[in-house]
Structures are given as structure tokens and as C-alpha cells.
Amino acid sequence: MKSFAMKKDMRMRIYFFISLALLIFSGATAKEKGPASSFKSRFERLAGNANRLIKITAVANDKIKRPKEEAISPGQYPLIRTMRQRKILAEEEIQSVINRRIGDLKYCYVKALKKNRKFKAEAIVALKIQNNGKVSKVTISPGKLSKKSFGKCLQRYLKKWRFPRFTGEKEKGLKLKSIGYEFPLSFSASG
């Protein structure tokens, strides 16, 4: 009886060490692939939706004026308010603002090209849009890009974007204070 208990205990220890070794090994390989592979897969997933991928091409000597420093209102007539406010922003409304403000992104890219003529990048921008239309948070992936002057320039201008107001009302009385939206960007030098 004692030998059976000892064999069972020995088997449990072996299983434990094998499991531990597998866990450590799988953790090491995951770290080797790391955030770069997860960024790549997220970028490819988002870029698969043709409406969301935004391609910016420029040359270093492009004459691009600095975008205006004040916040730009989303509508043509910002002082006229409609009686009925939208409940939630549609993707088309968000894309419309992005398309109107593409010059901000190009301005930052041309600045980066002046420092390095071969600079190219892929990024994922995540915006947190409050129901008053203001951008409260901008996250740029990969993180190393957001720490460079190019990423800081993007963040500065993206924070100034304004989207249409929305109430955030959902079913059963739920109310959102903000929504998230992410889109992929591809920057490449032309010519």
C-alpha cells in the first residue's frame, strides 16, 4: 500500500515538472513572437476591411501647411443644432471625419520624412470618443512608434478632432459616455 502511494506521489511530481516545463517553454516562445506578431495580426484584421485602411503617401519636399491649431467642428454649420440627436455614431460618420482630417496625418508624415527620407510605418490608431464629440484618448500601436516625434505629432492632432455629438443611449436604459474606434494607417514614401 505504501509503495502505491509513493508511486502516485512520484507520478504527480513528474506531471507537475513536465507541466511547469511546458508552461515555461510556451511562455518563452510567446515572448519571442511577442507584441510584434499580435500587432501584425491586429493590423491585418483591421486592414481586411477596405473602408478602414488609410494609406498615406508623401514625399519629403511636399508643401503641406500646418493644420490649424484650433479644434475643428465636424459639421459645415457647427452652430446650428438639430432637435434630434443621434443615439450612437455610425461608422460612416466616423470615417467622414477621418477623411476630412487626413491632412493632419499627412502633415505629421511629411515632417517625419524630412528627418528620414526612407521612413515608412504601419500603425493602429485607437480613439476614445466621448458623447460630446471630443476625443478623450488616443492610443497608437505599436508603442515604440507613439514615443517617437512622429507618433507624438499624430497624437497631438488626433486629440483635436471633433466628431458629431451622440446621446449614447442603448437598449434598456443603458447609456454610453464614450465609444472606441480603431483604424489602421499605412505610411509610405512615394517617388
MARVOGU-365100 format. One record per residue (C-alpha): residue in one letter; x, y, z; residue number from 0. Coordinates in pm, 1 decimal. Each point is the difference from the previous one (the first is absolute). Layout:
// MARVOGU-365100
padren = A x = X y = Y z = Z papa = NUM
...
// end
This chain:
// MARVOGU-365100
padren = M x = 0.0 y = 0.0 z = 0.0 papa = 0
padren = K x = 283.6 y = 233.7 z = 88.7 papa = 1
padren = S x = 177.7 y = -63.6 z = -329.4 papa = 2
padren = F x = -319.7 y = 80.7 z = -194.2 papa = 3
padren = A x = -31.3 y = 336.6 z = 179.7 papa = 4
padren = M x = 367.3 y = 73.4 z = -67.6 papa = 5
padren = K x = -41.7 y = -83.8 z = -370.7 papa = 6
padren = K x = -304.7 y = 224.5 z = -22.3 papa = 7
padren = D x = 189.8 y = 282.0 z = 173.5 papa = 8
padren = M x = 293.8 y = -47.1 z = -238.0 papa = 9
padren = R x = -234.7 y = 6.8 z = -301.4 papa = 10
padren = M x = -158.4 y = 321.5 z = 124.9 papa = 11
padren = R x = 342.9 y = 160.6 z = 36.4 papa = 12
padren = I x = 100.4 y = -105.7 z = -350.7 papa = 13
padren = Y x = -325.1 y = 139.1 z = -145.1 papa = 14
padren = F x = 56.8 y = 322.4 z = 192.0 papa = 15
padren = F x = 353.9 y = 46.1 z = -132.7 papa = 16
padren = I x = -100.2 y = -87.4 z = -355.7 papa = 17
padren = S x = -289.1 y = 249.4 z = 19.2 papa = 18
padren = L x = 229.7 y = 263.7 z = 143.6 papa = 19
padren = A x = 258.3 y = -58.7 z = -272.8 papa = 20
padren = L x = -269.4 y = 25.8 z = -270.2 papa = 21
padren = L x = -135.3 y = 316.6 z = 154.9 papa = 22
padren = I x = 343.7 y = 158.9 z = 14.6 papa = 23
padren = F x = 83.5 y = -109.4 z = -354.1 papa = 24
padren = S x = -328.5 y = 125.9 z = -144.5 papa = 25
padren = G x = 45.7 y = 330.9 z = 185.3 papa = 26
padren = A x = 347.8 y = 39.1 z = -148.2 papa = 27
padren = T x = -120.3 y = -59.3 z = -354.3 papa = 28
padren = A x = -291.3 y = 237.1 z = 50.0 papa = 29
padren = K x = 239.5 y = 268.7 z = 117.1 papa = 30
padren = E x = 219.5 y = -58.8 z = -302.3 papa = 31
padren = K x = -294.9 y = 58.7 z = -230.6 papa = 32
padren = G x = -115.1 y = 269.0 z = 237.4 papa = 33
padren = P x = -194.9 y = 315.7 z = -63.3 papa = 34
padren = A x = 127.5 y = 31.1 z = -356.7 papa = 35
padren = S x = -192.0 y = -306.3 z = -114.8 papa = 36
padren = S x = -316.3 y = 102.6 z = 184.8 papa = 37
padren = F x = 26.9 y = 349.4 z = -152.8 papa = 38
padren = K x = 45.2 y = -152.9 z = -346.6 papa = 39
padren = S x = -304.8 y = -223.5 z = 38.9 papa = 40
padren = R x = -213.9 y = 290.8 z = 131.8 papa = 41
padren = F x = 119.6 y = 221.7 z = -284.5 papa = 42
padren = E x = -82.6 y = -265.7 z = -261.6 papa = 43
padren = R x = -343.1 y = -59.4 z = 156.0 papa = 44
padren = L x = -82.9 y = 372.4 z = -3.5 papa = 45
padren = A x = 153.6 y = 56.6 z = -344.5 papa = 46
padren = G x = -217.5 y = -282.6 z = -134.1 papa = 47
padren = N x = -291.1 y = 243.6 z = 18.1 papa = 48
padren = A x = 81.1 y = 214.3 z = -305.5 papa = 49
padren = N x = -196.2 y = 297.0 z = 137.9 papa = 50
padren = R x = 218.7 y = 29.1 z = 308.1 papa = 51
padren = L x = 353.2 y = -18.9 z = -143.8 papa = 52
padren = I x = 138.0 y = 347.4 z = -59.3 papa = 53
padren = K x = 305.4 y = 22.5 z = -223.7 papa = 54
padren = I x = 208.2 y = 317.0 z = 20.0 papa = 55
padren = T x = 269.8 y = 60.0 z = -259.6 papa = 56
padren = A x = 220.6 y = 306.3 z = -21.2 papa = 57
padren = V x = 343.2 y = 126.3 z = -93.3 papa = 58
padren = A x = 225.9 y = 195.9 z = 230.6 papa = 59
padren = N x = -25.6 y = 321.0 z = -201.8 papa = 60
padren = D x = -382.6 y = 6.9 z = -7.3 papa = 61
padren = K x = -129.7 y = 345.3 z = 86.4 papa = 62
padren = I x = -250.0 y = -69.5 z = 273.0 papa = 63
padren = K x = -126.2 y = 277.5 z = 221.0 papa = 64
padren = R x = -13.9 y = -57.8 z = 370.9 papa = 65
padren = P x = -356.2 y = -87.1 z = 101.1 papa = 66
padren = K x = -183.4 y = 269.2 z = 190.4 papa = 67
padren = E x = 55.5 y = -21.2 z = 372.5 papa = 68
padren = E x = -362.0 y = 50.1 z = 102.7 papa = 69
padren = A x = -236.9 y = -291.4 z = 20.3 papa = 70
padren = I x = -197.1 y = -52.6 z = -317.5 papa = 71
padren = S x = -371.8 y = -56.2 z = 28.6 papa = 72
padren = P x = -137.2 y = -305.5 z = -182.0 papa = 73
padren = G x = -278.1 y = 171.9 z = -187.0 papa = 74
padren = Q x = -21.4 y = 266.4 z = -262.1 papa = 75
padren = Y x = -227.5 y = 203.1 z = 227.4 papa = 76
padren = P x = 120.8 y = -70.4 z = 356.9 papa = 77
padren = L x = -222.4 y = 261.9 z = 164.8 papa = 78
padren = I x = -323.3 y = -145.4 z = -134.9 papa = 79
padren = R x = -116.1 y = -290.2 z = 211.3 papa = 80
padren = T x = -261.3 y = -247.3 z = -105.3 papa = 81
padren = M x = -286.7 y = -78.4 z = 232.0 papa = 82
padren = R x = 61.9 y = -372.9 z = -16.2 papa = 83
padren = Q x = 344.5 y = -117.7 z = 103.9 papa = 84
padren = R x = 134.8 y = -333.9 z = -125.2 papa = 85
padren = K x = 11.7 y = -283.5 z = 249.8 papa = 86
padren = I x = 334.0 y = -142.4 z = -110.0 papa = 87
padren = L x = 254.5 y = 87.4 z = -267.2 papa = 88
padren = A x = -13.5 y = -205.1 z = -316.1 papa = 89
padren = E x = 326.1 y = -116.6 z = -154.3 papa = 90
padren = E x = -70.3 y = 217.5 z = -306.4 papa = 91
padren = E x = -15.0 y = 311.9 z = 219.9 papa = 92
padren = I x = 332.9 y = -85.3 z = 162.0 papa = 93
padren = Q x = 159.0 y = -75.0 z = -339.2 papa = 94
padren = S x = -128.8 y = 331.8 z = -132.1 papa = 95
padren = V x = 185.2 y = 191.9 z = 271.9 papa = 96
padren = I x = 315.3 y = -206.6 z = -57.9 papa = 97
padren = N x = -12.8 y = 69.8 z = -374.3 papa = 98
padren = R x = -43.0 y = 374.7 z = 58.8 papa = 99
padren = R x = 292.4 y = 6.6 z = 242.3 papa = 100
padren = I x = 243.4 y = -213.8 z = -203.0 papa = 101
padren = G x = 218.4 y = 309.7 z = -49.4 papa = 102
padren = D x = 96.7 y = -13.3 z = 369.7 papa = 103
padren = L x = 139.2 y = -349.9 z = -47.1 papa = 104
padren = K x = 181.8 y = 94.8 z = -318.3 papa = 105
padren = Y x = 151.3 y = 307.8 z = 166.2 papa = 106
padren = C x = 156.2 y = -215.2 z = 273.3 papa = 107
padren = Y x = 126.1 y = -250.1 z = -257.3 papa = 108
padren = V x = 165.5 y = 268.5 z = -214.0 papa = 109
padren = K x = 173.5 y = 132.7 z = 314.2 papa = 110
padren = A x = 132.2 y = -351.0 z = 68.3 papa = 111
padren = L x = 112.4 y = -37.9 z = -363.2 papa = 112
padren = K x = 204.3 y = 318.0 z = 23.4 papa = 113
padren = K x = 201.7 y = -163.5 z = 278.4 papa = 114
padren = N x = 23.8 y = -340.4 z = -170.3 papa = 115
padren = R x = -85.0 y = -25.7 z = -371.7 papa = 116
padren = K x = -51.5 y = -377.3 z = 21.5 papa = 117
padren = F x = -235.1 y = 9.1 z = 298.9 papa = 118
padren = K x = -303.2 y = -224.4 z = -32.4 papa = 119
padren = A x = -229.7 y = -141.0 z = 262.3 papa = 120
padren = E x = -316.0 y = -191.1 z = 74.1 papa = 121
padren = A x = -204.1 y = 100.0 z = 300.0 papa = 122
padren = I x = -330.8 y = -65.7 z = 167.3 papa = 123
padren = V x = -171.6 y = 303.2 z = 147.6 papa = 124
padren = A x = -255.4 y = -53.6 z = 275.3 papa = 125
padren = L x = -223.8 y = 294.8 z = 84.6 papa = 126
padren = K x = -227.6 y = 38.3 z = 299.8 papa = 127
padren = I x = -277.8 y = 235.9 z = -109.0 papa = 128
padren = Q x = -216.4 y = 160.3 z = 269.6 papa = 129
padren = N x = -369.4 y = 58.3 z = -64.0 papa = 130
padren = N x = 68.1 y = 374.5 z = -31.9 papa = 131
padren = G x = 210.1 y = -81.8 z = -309.9 papa = 132
padren = K x = 341.3 y = 66.2 z = 155.5 papa = 133
padren = V x = 284.1 y = -250.5 z = -11.7 papa = 134
padren = S x = 97.7 y = -80.1 z = 358.2 papa = 135
padren = K x = 270.8 y = -257.8 z = -66.9 papa = 136
padren = V x = 229.3 y = -89.2 z = -290.1 papa = 137
padren = T x = 204.8 y = -319.4 z = -2.7 papa = 138
padren = I x = 245.9 y = -78.3 z = -276.9 papa = 139
padren = S x = 133.1 y = -352.0 z = -50.3 papa = 140
padren = P x = 272.2 y = -115.1 z = -6.3 papa = 141
padren = G x = 103.5 y = 183.2 z = 316.2 papa = 142
padren = K x = 350.1 y = 77.8 z = -122.6 papa = 143
padren = L x = -151.1 y = 207.8 z = -281.7 papa = 144
padren = S x = -205.0 y = 210.9 z = 240.7 papa = 145
padren = K x = 314.7 y = 98.7 z = 190.9 papa = 146
padren = K x = 170.7 y = 146.7 z = -307.4 papa = 147
padren = S x = -59.8 y = 358.1 z = -114.4 papa = 148
padren = F x = -212.0 y = -135.4 z = -287.7 papa = 149
padren = G x = -235.2 y = -178.7 z = 241.1 papa = 150
padren = K x = -16.8 y = 301.5 z = 230.7 papa = 151
padren = C x = -93.8 y = 219.7 z = -296.3 papa = 152
padren = L x = -278.6 y = -243.5 z = -95.5 papa = 153
padren = Q x = -129.7 y = -7.7 z = 357.3 papa = 154
padren = R x = -0.5 y = 380.6 z = 27.0 papa = 155
padren = Y x = -214.3 y = 43.8 z = -311.7 papa = 156
padren = L x = -225.6 y = -302.9 z = 55.8 papa = 157
padren = K x = -94.7 y = 135.5 z = 345.6 papa = 158
padren = K x = -136.4 y = 313.8 z = -170.8 papa = 159
padren = W x = -236.6 y = -184.2 z = -230.6 papa = 160
padren = R x = -370.4 y = 53.7 z = 63.9 papa = 161
padren = F x = -272.1 y = -246.0 z = -86.0 papa = 162
padren = P x = -377.2 y = 49.2 z = -6.6 papa = 163
padren = R x = -166.2 y = -3.3 z = 340.8 papa = 164
padren = F x = -198.2 y = -306.1 z = 101.5 papa = 165
padren = T x = -215.0 y = -89.1 z = 299.2 papa = 166
padren = G x = 146.4 y = -345.7 z = 53.3 papa = 167
padren = E x = -341.5 y = -146.3 z = 76.4 papa = 168
padren = K x = -18.9 y = -377.0 z = -35.8 papa = 169
padren = E x = -277.6 y = -245.8 z = 66.8 papa = 170
padren = K x = -152.8 y = -38.4 z = 346.9 papa = 171
padren = G x = 112.9 y = 340.5 z = 125.4 papa = 172
padren = L x = 373.6 y = -58.9 z = -38.7 papa = 173
padren = K x = 193.4 y = 311.3 z = -90.7 papa = 174
padren = L x = 355.0 y = 11.8 z = -134.2 papa = 175
padren = K x = 223.6 y = 291.2 z = 94.4 papa = 176
padren = S x = 248.2 y = -83.1 z = -275.5 papa = 177
padren = I x = 68.8 y = -241.0 z = -283.0 papa = 178
padren = G x = 321.3 y = -149.1 z = -130.6 papa = 179
padren = Y x = 108.5 y = -11.0 z = -361.8 papa = 180
padren = E x = 321.8 y = -130.1 z = -150.2 papa = 181
padren = F x = 134.2 y = 19.3 z = -350.6 papa = 182
padren = P x = 323.2 y = -102.4 z = -174.0 papa = 183
padren = L x = 236.8 y = 246.6 z = -165.0 papa = 184
padren = S x = 265.9 y = -74.5 z = -258.4 papa = 185
padren = F x = 266.3 y = 263.9 z = -68.2 papa = 186
padren = S x = 235.9 y = -31.4 z = -297.6 papa = 187
padren = A x = 220.4 y = 236.6 z = -196.7 papa = 188
padren = S x = -90.9 y = 51.6 z = -364.3 papa = 189
padren = G x = 240.6 y = 68.9 z = -280.4 papa = 190
// end
